[in-house]
Amino acid sequence: MAKQEIKTTSPNQCRAARGLLKWTQPRLAGASGVGLSTINRYENETRPPRHAAILRLQGAFESAGVDFLFDDGSQGVGVRLRKN
């Protein structure tokens, strides 16, 4: 059985998710446990973080109600808030 690929967020999706939640970078750092400088470099695309850091960012957003959309041929890439 083939290993399932885990899709991870892009810097654009990270910025968009923060915007949806009205989170600052420091708020995201606190929620994810990822360093503020790492988040800043990731969002400004100056240096990619480790895969584990991206997964922590994604997990913090998902816990706060953000769904990530990945290009599956129909919806395109983006973010949205989950309905409660």
Buried (B, 14 or more C-beta within 10 A) or exposed (E): EEEEEEEEBBBEBBBBBBEBBEBEBEBBBEBBEBEEEBBEBBBEEEEEBEEEBBBBBBEBBBEBBBEBBEEEEEEEBBBBEEEE
